């Protein structure tokens, strides 16, 4: 019993994450979560490009030249 309590105490974050992901999959909230994730990534990338215009332009030009 002590080993079980130690296991649960050590890995409780992973257990909670697994339970939450099972609930999301079973309730159909996966589409909503994926939509919000894509939205957050888009906002982050847009902000990054706006703040670092020159570096992004240079990296794109270097990538295009490699192709």
N, CA, C and O atoms as a Maestro MAE file, in Angstrom:
{
 s_m_m2io_version
 :::
 2.0.0
}

f_m_ct {
 s_m_title
 :::
 protein
 m_atom[268] {
  # First column is atom index #
  i_m_mmod_type
  r_m_x_coord
  r_m_y_coord
  r_m_z_coord
  i_m_residue_number
  s_m_chain_name
  s_m_pdb_residue_name
  s_m_pdb_atom_name
  i_m_atomic_number
  :::
  1 25 0.828 -1.194 0.000 1 A "UNK " " N  " 7
  2 3 0.000 0.000 0.000 1 A "UNK " " CA " 6
  3 2 0.874 1.260 0.000 1 A "UNK " " C  " 6
  4 15 0.519 2.262 -0.621 1 A "UNK " " O  " 8
  5 25 2.005 1.209 0.690 2 A "UNK " " N  " 7
  6 3 2.889 2.362 0.743 2 A "UNK " " CA " 6
  7 2 3.477 2.648 -0.635 2 A "UNK " " C  " 6
  8 15 3.650 3.808 -1.011 2 A "UNK " " O  " 8
  9 25 3.787 1.586 -1.393 3 A "UNK " " N  " 7
  10 3 4.311 1.774 -2.743 3 A "UNK " " CA " 6
  11 2 3.285 2.447 -3.644 3 A "UNK " " C  " 6
  12 15 3.642 3.293 -4.464 3 A "UNK " " O  " 8
  13 25 2.015 2.082 -3.499 4 A "UNK " " N  " 7
  14 3 0.950 2.682 -4.304 4 A "UNK " " CA " 6
  15 2 0.812 4.165 -3.978 4 A "UNK " " C  " 6
  16 15 0.679 4.994 -4.879 4 A "UNK " " O  " 8
  17 25 0.843 4.498 -2.684 5 A "UNK " " N  " 7
  18 3 0.742 5.906 -2.287 5 A "UNK " " CA " 6
  19 2 1.940 6.706 -2.806 5 A "UNK " " C  " 6
  20 15 1.790 7.846 -3.244 5 A "UNK " " O  " 8
  21 25 3.122 6.105 -2.753 6 A "UNK " " N  " 7
  22 3 4.311 6.779 -3.269 6 A "UNK " " CA " 6
  23 2 4.224 6.993 -4.767 6 A "UNK " " C  " 6
  24 15 4.599 8.051 -5.272 6 A "UNK " " O  " 8
  25 25 3.729 5.985 -5.481 7 A "UNK " " N  " 7
  26 3 3.549 6.100 -6.928 7 A "UNK " " CA " 6
  27 2 2.568 7.208 -7.265 7 A "UNK " " C  " 6
  28 15 2.835 8.035 -8.138 7 A "UNK " " O  " 8
  29 25 1.424 7.229 -6.572 8 A "UNK " " N  " 7
  30 3 0.408 8.259 -6.827 8 A "UNK " " CA " 6
  31 2 0.953 9.645 -6.484 8 A "UNK " " C  " 6
  32 15 0.706 10.611 -7.206 8 A "UNK " " O  " 8
  33 25 1.686 9.737 -5.391 9 A "UNK " " N  " 7
  34 3 2.238 11.030 -4.995 9 A "UNK " " CA " 6
  35 2 3.271 11.524 -6.000 9 A "UNK " " C  " 6
  36 15 3.330 12.719 -6.290 9 A "UNK " " O  " 8
  37 25 4.073 10.631 -6.526 10 A "UNK " " N  " 7
  38 3 5.132 11.023 -7.454 10 A "UNK " " CA " 6
  39 2 4.585 11.363 -8.837 10 A "UNK " " C  " 6
  40 15 5.089 12.276 -9.491 10 A "UNK " " O  " 8
  41 25 3.571 10.648 -9.285 11 A "UNK " " N  " 7
  42 3 3.067 10.818 -10.642 11 A "UNK " " CA " 6
  43 2 1.650 11.387 -10.683 11 A "UNK " " C  " 6
  44 15 0.913 11.121 -11.632 11 A "UNK " " O  " 8
  45 25 1.257 12.158 -9.680 12 A "UNK " " N  " 7
  46 3 -0.122 12.658 -9.650 12 A "UNK " " CA " 6
  47 2 -0.406 13.634 -10.785 12 A "UNK " " C  " 6
  48 15 -1.539 13.693 -11.263 12 A "UNK " " O  " 8
  49 25 0.574 14.393 -11.225 13 A "UNK " " N  " 7
  50 3 0.370 15.313 -12.345 13 A "UNK " " CA " 6
  51 2 0.056 14.562 -13.628 13 A "UNK " " C  " 6
  52 15 -0.832 14.954 -14.385 13 A "UNK " " O  " 8
  53 25 0.787 13.484 -13.868 14 A "UNK " " N  " 7
  54 3 0.538 12.680 -15.059 14 A "UNK " " CA " 6
  55 2 -0.809 11.975 -14.973 14 A "UNK " " C  " 6
  56 15 -1.506 11.841 -15.978 14 A "UNK " " O  " 8
  57 25 -1.174 11.527 -13.788 15 A "UNK " " N  " 7
  58 3 -2.468 10.855 -13.607 15 A "UNK " " CA " 6
  59 2 -3.604 11.835 -13.850 15 A "UNK " " C  " 6
  60 15 -4.567 11.507 -14.543 15 A "UNK " " O  " 8
  61 25 -3.502 13.023 -13.292 16 A "UNK " " N  " 7
  62 3 -4.546 14.042 -13.492 16 A "UNK " " CA " 6
  63 2 -4.630 14.433 -14.961 16 A "UNK " " C  " 6
  64 15 -5.726 14.586 -15.500 16 A "UNK " " O  " 8
  65 25 -3.483 14.595 -15.612 17 A "UNK " " N  " 7
  66 3 -3.474 14.917 -17.040 17 A "UNK " " CA " 6
  67 2 -4.116 13.824 -17.874 17 A "UNK " " C  " 6
  68 15 -4.845 14.113 -18.823 17 A "UNK " " O  " 8
  69 25 -3.851 12.571 -17.529 18 A "UNK " " N  " 7
  70 3 -4.469 11.450 -18.236 18 A "UNK " " CA " 6
  71 2 -5.974 11.424 -18.060 18 A "UNK " " C  " 6
  72 15 -6.706 11.176 -19.018 18 A "UNK " " O  " 8
  73 25 -6.444 11.676 -16.847 19 A "UNK " " N  " 7
  74 3 -7.884 11.696 -16.588 19 A "UNK " " CA " 6
  75 2 -8.548 12.833 -17.355 19 A "UNK " " C  " 6
  76 15 -9.618 12.649 -17.936 19 A "UNK " " O  " 8
  77 25 -7.925 13.999 -17.360 20 A "UNK " " N  " 7
  78 3 -8.478 15.141 -18.095 20 A "UNK " " CA " 6
  79 2 -8.533 14.851 -19.592 20 A "UNK " " C  " 6
  80 15 -9.515 15.188 -20.254 20 A "UNK " " O  " 8
  81 25 -7.484 14.230 -20.128 21 A "UNK " " N  " 7
  82 3 -7.482 13.926 -21.559 21 A "UNK " " CA " 6
  83 2 -8.537 12.876 -21.902 21 A "UNK " " C  " 6
  84 15 -9.141 12.951 -22.972 21 A "UNK " " O  " 8
  85 25 -8.773 11.905 -21.030 22 A "UNK " " N  " 7
  86 3 -9.838 10.925 -21.265 22 A "UNK " " CA " 6
  87 2 -11.194 11.607 -21.274 22 A "UNK " " C  " 6
  88 15 -12.034 11.295 -22.118 22 A "UNK " " O  " 8
  89 25 -11.426 12.536 -20.350 23 A "UNK " " N  " 7
  90 3 -12.695 13.264 -20.310 23 A "UNK " " CA " 6
  91 2 -12.883 14.096 -21.571 23 A "UNK " " C  " 6
  92 15 -13.979 14.144 -22.128 23 A "UNK " " O  " 8
  93 25 -11.822 14.749 -22.021 24 A "UNK " " N  " 7
  94 3 -11.906 15.566 -23.234 24 A "UNK " " CA " 6
  95 2 -12.230 14.694 -24.445 24 A "UNK " " C  " 6
  96 15 -13.047 15.077 -25.282 24 A "UNK " " O  " 8
  97 25 -11.599 13.532 -24.544 25 A "UNK " " N  " 7
  98 3 -11.858 12.641 -25.676 25 A "UNK " " CA " 6
  99 2 -13.275 12.083 -25.640 25 A "UNK " " C  " 6
  100 15 -13.925 11.971 -26.679 25 A "UNK " " O  " 8
  101 25 -13.755 11.736 -24.458 26 A "UNK " " N  " 7
  102 3 -15.087 11.123 -24.341 26 A "UNK " " CA " 6
  103 2 -16.221 12.120 -24.526 26 A "UNK " " C  " 6
  104 15 -17.303 11.734 -24.968 26 A "UNK " " O  " 8
  105 25 -16.009 13.371 -24.207 27 A "UNK " " N  " 7
  106 3 -17.089 14.347 -24.295 27 A "UNK " " CA " 6
  107 2 -17.120 15.091 -25.626 27 A "UNK " " C  " 6
  108 15 -18.046 15.865 -25.870 27 A "UNK " " O  " 8
  109 25 -16.158 14.880 -26.468 28 A "UNK " " N  " 7
  110 3 -16.151 15.548 -27.760 28 A "UNK " " CA " 6
  111 2 -15.603 16.961 -27.694 28 A "UNK " " C  " 6
  112 15 -15.763 17.727 -28.645 28 A "UNK " " O  " 8
  113 25 -14.972 17.316 -26.613 29 A "UNK " " N  " 7
  114 3 -14.383 18.653 -26.487 29 A "UNK " " CA " 6
  115 2 -13.058 18.759 -27.231 29 A "UNK " " C  " 6
  116 15 -12.419 19.811 -27.230 29 A "UNK " " O  " 8
  117 25 -12.653 17.673 -27.860 30 A "UNK " " N  " 7
  118 3 -11.373 17.659 -28.564 30 A "UNK " " CA " 6
  119 2 -11.340 18.699 -29.680 30 A "UNK " " C  " 6
  120 15 -10.323 19.364 -29.877 30 A "UNK " " O  " 8
  121 25 -12.442 18.842 -30.411 31 A "UNK " " N  " 7
  122 3 -12.475 19.836 -31.488 31 A "UNK " " CA " 6
  123 2 -12.317 21.250 -30.940 31 A "UNK " " C  " 6
  124 15 -11.626 22.080 -31.530 31 A "UNK " " O  " 8
  125 25 -12.958 21.514 -29.817 32 A "UNK " " N  " 7
  126 3 -12.846 22.835 -29.198 32 A "UNK " " CA " 6
  127 2 -11.426 23.089 -28.715 32 A "UNK " " C  " 6
  128 15 -10.879 24.171 -28.927 32 A "UNK " " O  " 8
  129 25 -10.833 22.100 -28.069 33 A "UNK " " N  " 7
  130 3 -9.477 22.254 -27.553 33 A "UNK " " CA " 6
  131 2 -8.491 22.444 -28.703 33 A "UNK " " C  " 6
  132 15 -7.610 23.300 -28.623 33 A "UNK " " O  " 8
  133 25 -8.627 21.658 -29.770 34 A "UNK " " N  " 7
  134 3 -7.741 21.814 -30.925 34 A "UNK " " CA " 6
  135 2 -7.935 23.171 -31.591 34 A "UNK " " C  " 6
  136 15 -6.962 23.792 -32.018 34 A "UNK " " O  " 8
  137 25 -9.159 23.630 -31.682 35 A "UNK " " N  " 7
  138 3 -9.420 24.951 -32.244 35 A "UNK " " CA " 6
  139 2 -8.776 26.053 -31.424 35 A "UNK " " C  " 6
  140 15 -8.178 26.979 -31.974 35 A "UNK " " O  " 8
  141 25 -8.898 25.952 -30.112 36 A "UNK " " N  " 7
  142 3 -8.276 26.950 -29.243 36 A "UNK " " CA " 6
  143 2 -6.747 26.880 -29.316 36 A "UNK " " C  " 6
  144 15 -6.067 27.903 -29.237 36 A "UNK " " O  " 8
  145 25 -6.226 25.682 -29.466 37 A "UNK " " N  " 7
  146 3 -4.780 25.521 -29.591 37 A "UNK " " CA " 6
  147 2 -4.268 26.146 -30.888 37 A "UNK " " C  " 6
  148 15 -3.247 26.835 -30.892 37 A "UNK " " O  " 8
  149 25 -4.977 25.903 -31.983 38 A "UNK " " N  " 7
  150 3 -4.583 26.501 -33.268 38 A "UNK " " CA " 6
  151 2 -4.688 28.022 -33.186 38 A "UNK " " C  " 6
  152 15 -3.832 28.732 -33.716 38 A "UNK " " O  " 8
  153 25 -5.717 28.520 -32.536 39 A "UNK " " N  " 7
  154 3 -5.876 29.961 -32.362 39 A "UNK " " CA " 6
  155 2 -4.726 30.548 -31.554 39 A "UNK " " C  " 6
  156 15 -4.186 31.593 -31.918 39 A "UNK " " O  " 8
  157 25 -4.347 29.891 -30.465 40 A "UNK " " N  " 7
  158 3 -3.262 30.385 -29.628 40 A "UNK " " CA " 6
  159 2 -1.936 30.376 -30.387 40 A "UNK " " C  " 6
  160 15 -1.154 31.320 -30.274 40 A "UNK " " O  " 8
  161 25 -1.678 29.323 -31.157 41 A "UNK " " N  " 7
  162 3 -0.444 29.254 -31.944 41 A "UNK " " CA " 6
  163 2 -0.431 30.362 -32.998 41 A "UNK " " C  " 6
  164 15 0.606 30.981 -33.235 41 A "UNK " " O  " 8
  165 25 -1.574 30.610 -33.626 42 A "UNK " " N  " 7
  166 3 -1.655 31.674 -34.621 42 A "UNK " " CA " 6
  167 2 -1.391 33.043 -34.015 42 A "UNK " " C  " 6
  168 15 -0.685 33.860 -34.605 42 A "UNK " " O  " 8
  169 25 -1.947 33.291 -32.855 43 A "UNK " " N  " 7
  170 3 -1.717 34.575 -32.178 43 A "UNK " " CA " 6
  171 2 -0.245 34.716 -31.802 43 A "UNK " " C  " 6
  172 15 0.347 35.780 -31.987 43 A "UNK " " O  " 8
  173 25 0.344 33.643 -31.275 44 A "UNK " " N  " 7
  174 3 1.753 33.691 -30.894 44 A "UNK " " CA " 6
  175 2 2.640 33.944 -32.102 44 A "UNK " " C  " 6
  176 15 3.534 34.789 -32.048 44 A "UNK " " O  " 8
  177 25 2.401 33.220 -33.194 45 A "UNK " " N  " 7
  178 3 3.218 33.411 -34.395 45 A "UNK " " CA " 6
  179 2 3.041 34.796 -34.990 45 A "UNK " " C  " 6
  180 15 4.013 35.414 -35.425 45 A "UNK " " O  " 8
  181 25 1.819 35.286 -35.013 46 A "UNK " " N  " 7
  182 3 1.583 36.632 -35.529 46 A "UNK " " CA " 6
  183 2 2.306 37.685 -34.722 46 A "UNK " " C  " 6
  184 15 2.893 38.610 -35.283 46 A "UNK " " O  " 8
  185 25 2.267 37.552 -33.408 47 A "UNK " " N  " 7
  186 3 2.960 38.501 -32.547 47 A "UNK " " CA " 6
  187 2 4.469 38.398 -32.733 47 A "UNK " " C  " 6
  188 15 5.160 39.416 -32.763 47 A "UNK " " O  " 8
  189 25 4.987 37.169 -32.858 48 A "UNK " " N  " 7
  190 3 6.422 36.977 -33.051 48 A "UNK " " CA " 6
  191 2 6.885 37.611 -34.360 48 A "UNK " " C  " 6
  192 15 7.910 38.290 -34.401 48 A "UNK " " O  " 8
  193 25 6.125 37.384 -35.424 49 A "UNK " " N  " 7
  194 3 6.498 37.944 -36.726 49 A "UNK " " CA " 6
  195 2 6.440 39.463 -36.679 49 A "UNK " " C  " 6
  196 15 7.305 40.131 -37.245 49 A "UNK " " O  " 8
  197 25 5.433 40.017 -36.015 50 A "UNK " " N  " 7
  198 3 5.316 41.468 -35.932 50 A "UNK " " CA " 6
  199 2 6.488 42.068 -35.144 50 A "UNK " " C  " 6
  200 15 6.997 43.128 -35.507 50 A "UNK " " O  " 8
  201 25 6.917 41.397 -34.072 51 A "UNK " " N  " 7
  202 3 8.001 41.924 -33.250 51 A "UNK " " CA " 6
  203 2 9.377 41.713 -33.882 51 A "UNK " " C  " 6
  204 15 10.309 42.459 -33.584 51 A "UNK " " O  " 8
  205 25 9.518 40.708 -34.751 52 A "UNK " " N  " 7
  206 3 10.820 40.357 -35.322 52 A "UNK " " CA " 6
  207 2 10.741 40.303 -36.850 52 A "UNK " " C  " 6
  208 15 11.114 39.300 -37.458 52 A "UNK " " O  " 8
  209 25 10.271 41.348 -37.446 53 A "UNK " " N  " 7
  210 3 10.051 41.360 -38.889 53 A "UNK " " CA " 6
  211 2 11.333 41.097 -39.671 53 A "UNK " " C  " 6
  212 15 11.339 40.285 -40.596 53 A "UNK " " O  " 8
  213 25 12.401 41.764 -39.312 54 A "UNK " " N  " 7
  214 3 13.639 41.643 -40.083 54 A "UNK " " CA " 6
  215 2 14.213 40.229 -39.998 54 A "UNK " " C  " 6
  216 15 14.606 39.656 -41.014 54 A "UNK " " O  " 8
  217 25 14.262 39.666 -38.785 55 A "UNK " " N  " 7
  218 3 14.824 38.326 -38.622 55 A "UNK " " CA " 6
  219 2 13.999 37.282 -39.364 55 A "UNK " " C  " 6
  220 15 14.556 36.381 -39.989 55 A "UNK " " O  " 8
  221 25 12.668 37.399 -39.298 56 A "UNK " " N  " 7
  222 3 11.786 36.445 -39.978 56 A "UNK " " CA " 6
  223 2 11.962 36.562 -41.490 56 A "UNK " " C  " 6
  224 15 12.008 35.554 -42.195 56 A "UNK " " O  " 8
  225 25 12.058 37.785 -41.978 57 A "UNK " " N  " 7
  226 3 12.256 37.991 -43.415 57 A "UNK " " CA " 6
  227 2 13.570 37.376 -43.864 57 A "UNK " " C  " 6
  228 15 13.634 36.720 -44.904 57 A "UNK " " O  " 8
  229 25 14.611 37.587 -43.083 58 A "UNK " " N  " 7
  230 3 15.919 37.041 -43.435 58 A "UNK " " CA " 6
  231 2 15.917 35.511 -43.407 58 A "UNK " " C  " 6
  232 15 16.497 34.880 -44.290 58 A "UNK " " O  " 8
  233 25 15.270 34.907 -42.400 59 A "UNK " " N  " 7
  234 3 15.187 33.452 -42.315 59 A "UNK " " CA " 6
  235 2 14.396 32.872 -43.474 59 A "UNK " " C  " 6
  236 15 14.759 31.823 -44.006 59 A "UNK " " O  " 8
  237 25 13.323 33.537 -43.870 60 A "UNK " " N  " 7
  238 3 12.539 33.072 -45.022 60 A "UNK " " CA " 6
  239 2 13.347 33.158 -46.312 60 A "UNK " " C  " 6
  240 15 13.301 32.244 -47.134 60 A "UNK " " O  " 8
  241 25 14.082 34.246 -46.492 61 A "UNK " " N  " 7
  242 3 14.918 34.385 -47.680 61 A "UNK " " CA " 6
  243 2 16.008 33.317 -47.722 61 A "UNK " " C  " 6
  244 15 16.286 32.753 -48.781 61 A "UNK " " O  " 8
  245 25 16.626 33.037 -46.574 62 A "UNK " " N  " 7
  246 3 17.644 31.992 -46.512 62 A "UNK " " CA " 6
  247 2 17.045 30.617 -46.838 62 A "UNK " " C  " 6
  248 15 17.661 29.812 -47.536 62 A "UNK " " O  " 8
  249 25 15.844 30.364 -46.324 63 A "UNK " " N  " 7
  250 3 15.175 29.077 -46.602 63 A "UNK " " CA " 6
  251 2 14.819 28.934 -48.073 63 A "UNK " " C  " 6
  252 15 14.990 27.867 -48.662 63 A "UNK " " O  " 8
  253 25 14.325 30.012 -48.658 64 A "UNK " " N  " 7
  254 3 13.958 29.989 -50.081 64 A "UNK " " CA " 6
  255 2 15.209 29.779 -50.950 64 A "UNK " " C  " 6
  256 15 15.167 29.054 -51.944 64 A "UNK " " O  " 8
  257 25 16.301 30.412 -50.570 65 A "UNK " " N  " 7
  258 3 17.539 30.264 -51.324 65 A "UNK " " CA " 6
  259 2 18.099 28.846 -51.239 65 A "UNK " " C  " 6
  260 15 18.746 28.391 -52.182 65 A "UNK " " O  " 8
  261 25 17.869 28.149 -50.152 66 A "UNK " " N  " 7
  262 3 18.329 26.770 -50.004 66 A "UNK " " CA " 6
  263 2 17.535 25.837 -50.928 66 A "UNK " " C  " 6
  264 15 18.059 24.837 -51.418 66 A "UNK " " O  " 8
  265 25 16.296 26.173 -51.148 67 A "UNK " " N  " 7
  266 3 15.456 25.340 -52.027 67 A "UNK " " CA " 6
  267 2 15.799 25.659 -53.434 67 A "UNK " " C  " 6
  268 15 15.222 25.082 -54.355 67 A "UNK " " O  " 8
  :::
 }
 m_bond[267] {
  # First column is bond index #
  i_m_from
  i_m_to
  i_m_order
  :::
  1 1 2 1
  2 2 3 1
  3 3 4 2
  4 3 5 1
  5 5 6 1
  6 6 7 1
  7 7 8 2
  8 7 9 1
  9 9 10 1
  10 10 11 1
  11 11 12 2
  12 11 13 1
  13 13 14 1
  14 14 15 1
  15 15 16 2
  16 15 17 1
  17 17 18 1
  18 18 19 1
  19 19 20 2
  20 19 21 1
  21 21 22 1
  22 22 23 1
  23 23 24 2
  24 23 25 1
  25 25 26 1
  26 26 27 1
  27 27 28 2
  28 27 29 1
  29 29 30 1
  30 30 31 1
  31 31 32 2
  32 31 33 1
  33 33 34 1
  34 34 35 1
  35 35 36 2
  36 35 37 1
  37 37 38 1
  38 38 39 1
  39 39 40 2
  40 39 41 1
  41 41 42 1
  42 42 43 1
  43 43 44 2
  44 43 45 1
  45 45 46 1
  46 46 47 1
  47 47 48 2
  48 47 49 1
  49 49 50 1
  50 50 51 1
  51 51 52 2
  52 51 53 1
  53 53 54 1
  54 54 55 1
  55 55 56 2
  56 55 57 1
  57 57 58 1
  58 58 59 1
  59 59 60 2
  60 59 61 1
  61 61 62 1
  62 62 63 1
  63 63 64 2
  64 63 65 1
  65 65 66 1
  66 66 67 1
  67 67 68 2
  68 67 69 1
  69 69 70 1
  70 70 71 1
  71 71 72 2
  72 71 73 1
  73 73 74 1
  74 74 75 1
  75 75 76 2
  76 75 77 1
  77 77 78 1
  78 78 79 1
  79 79 80 2
  80 79 81 1
  81 81 82 1
  82 82 83 1
  83 83 84 2
  84 83 85 1
  85 85 86 1
  86 86 87 1
  87 87 88 2
  88 87 89 1
  89 89 90 1
  90 90 91 1
  91 91 92 2
  92 91 93 1
  93 93 94 1
  94 94 95 1
  95 95 96 2
  96 95 97 1
  97 97 98 1
  98 98 99 1
  99 99 100 2
  100 99 101 1
  101 101 102 1
  102 102 103 1
  103 103 104 2
  104 103 105 1
  105 105 106 1
  106 106 107 1
  107 107 108 2
  108 107 109 1
  109 109 110 1
  110 110 111 1
  111 111 112 2
  112 111 113 1
  113 113 114 1
  114 114 115 1
  115 115 116 2
  116 115 117 1
  117 117 118 1
  118 118 119 1
  119 119 120 2
  120 119 121 1
  121 121 122 1
  122 122 123 1
  123 123 124 2
  124 123 125 1
  125 125 126 1
  126 126 127 1
  127 127 128 2
  128 127 129 1
  129 129 130 1
  130 130 131 1
  131 131 132 2
  132 131 133 1
  133 133 134 1
  134 134 135 1
  135 135 136 2
  136 135 137 1
  137 137 138 1
  138 138 139 1
  139 139 140 2
  140 139 141 1
  141 141 142 1
  142 142 143 1
  143 143 144 2
  144 143 145 1
  145 145 146 1
  146 146 147 1
  147 147 148 2
  148 147 149 1
  149 149 150 1
  150 150 151 1
  151 151 152 2
  152 151 153 1
  153 153 154 1
  154 154 155 1
  155 155 156 2
  156 155 157 1
  157 157 158 1
  158 158 159 1
  159 159 160 2
  160 159 161 1
  161 161 162 1
  162 162 163 1
  163 163 164 2
  164 163 165 1
  165 165 166 1
  166 166 167 1
  167 167 168 2
  168 167 169 1
  169 169 170 1
  170 170 171 1
  171 171 172 2
  172 171 173 1
  173 173 174 1
  174 174 175 1
  175 175 176 2
  176 175 177 1
  177 177 178 1
  178 178 179 1
  179 179 180 2
  180 179 181 1
  181 181 182 1
  182 182 183 1
  183 183 184 2
  184 183 185 1
  185 185 186 1
  186 186 187 1
  187 187 188 2
  188 187 189 1
  189 189 190 1
  190 190 191 1
  191 191 192 2
  192 191 193 1
  193 193 194 1
  194 194 195 1
  195 195 196 2
  196 195 197 1
  197 197 198 1
  198 198 199 1
  199 199 200 2
  200 199 201 1
  201 201 202 1
  202 202 203 1
  203 203 204 2
  204 203 205 1
  205 205 206 1
  206 206 207 1
  207 207 208 2
  208 207 209 1
  209 209 210 1
  210 210 211 1
  211 211 212 2
  212 211 213 1
  213 213 214 1
  214 214 215 1
  215 215 216 2
  216 215 217 1
  217 217 218 1
  218 218 219 1
  219 219 220 2
  220 219 221 1
  221 221 222 1
  222 222 223 1
  223 223 224 2
  224 223 225 1
  225 225 226 1
  226 226 227 1
  227 227 228 2
  228 227 229 1
  229 229 230 1
  230 230 231 1
  231 231 232 2
  232 231 233 1
  233 233 234 1
  234 234 235 1
  235 235 236 2
  236 235 237 1
  237 237 238 1
  238 238 239 1
  239 239 240 2
  240 239 241 1
  241 241 242 1
  242 242 243 1
  243 243 244 2
  244 243 245 1
  245 245 246 1
  246 246 247 1
  247 247 248 2
  248 247 249 1
  249 249 250 1
  250 250 251 1
  251 251 252 2
  252 251 253 1
  253 253 254 1
  254 254 255 1
  255 255 256 2
  256 255 257 1
  257 257 258 1
  258 258 259 1
  259 259 260 2
  260 259 261 1
  261 261 262 1
  262 262 263 1
  263 263 264 2
  264 263 265 1
  265 265 266 1
  266 266 267 1
  267 267 268 2
  :::
 }
}
